[in-house]
């Protein structure tokens, strides 16, 4: 019984000891390295996309767009009342009319009669003036006789009929003015084109009764069109007004086809939506087909590129590269991430022009930095692709089947014989 009790006490102790020895063995066996194992740590680098940084004297541009509007668009009204006698055959919607050409003619018979009547009244006024001048001559002779008698006090102006002469002269002037007015009304029976342009709308026909309130035609000046575009305040400070703007419409004109527009003025009001500055440009000869240029039409929606004044020694970066603290991430010549402080000169729609101290070998980080720190080792995706292509070419060469010795000898013999044959 005593032996059984002793064995029951010793057995758990033995089991604990054996368990400890087994754990120690397992722990230390895990630290043993297999034969031939090399204790080299594999460093994994982050692969990033980089882009070349460009520097130089740049001309900033601002790309805008706008609708073409007419520089002059007027409604032509009749200047006298009457019936339309004739309409120019070219005066149809879309018809091209030169400045000074007639558009329509009114019946002139009434105006001819009015002119003759005024001319007759002018002749009568001139006759009355001649009679009055003759009466004044007689009055002068009578006044000379009266002056010999000193006992009379006479008003010479009345004796010489000076008031009557003044009235006669004024009637002649009125009659002359009436004649000129009658001639002007007669000339106004012919409606003329005020400038070189096209007919937009015709509202009359032959026989139409018109008055001074009647609109005859709607016309537009085709020698010049306007286009209104918007620019930000920052670009206005460097906007070069002397340079011609470049206008295009690739969808309609095709790629590479452009026209030019000249600066006219800065409009006094800001855009009520985005508070940008409005610039007015002029397109000369928009409908000229001889100039071998795309035609421009009213209400065309055109792209406009405005030029700014040149900026010296500026770096060009993309918007996504610029960080909130006015820095950019670069990969230096040691393939580590670095930050470079920049001074923003101008922000365009597509690129930003900055001044910064770029070191030799720097390339811009062309992707979001994510979790990044200064000095972090990276690898360029472009360099990795180049290395992979080189390795692929080497593997292709290494895996090529070796040519058997016998075949090489035969190729050498046959090749030599062929060369000799060709030489013969």
Beta strands, then each sheet from edge to edge (+ up, - down):
strand 1: 46-48
strand 2: 50-51
strand 3: 54-70
strand 4: 73-77
strand 5: 82-87
strand 6: 96-97
strand 7: 102-106
strand 8: 190-192
strand 9: 197-202
strand 10: 209-210
strand 11: 215-221
strand 12: 224-231
strand 13: 245-248
strand 14: 258-270
strand 15: 277-284
strand 16: 301-318
strand 17: 327-331
strand 18: 337-347
strand 19: 351-356
strand 20: 363-365
strand 21: 378-380
sheet 1: 1+ 21+
sheet 2: 2+ 20- 17+ 18- 19+ 16- 3+ 12- 15+ 14- 13+
sheet 3: 4+ 11- 9+ 6-
sheet 4: 8+ 7- 5+ 10-
end
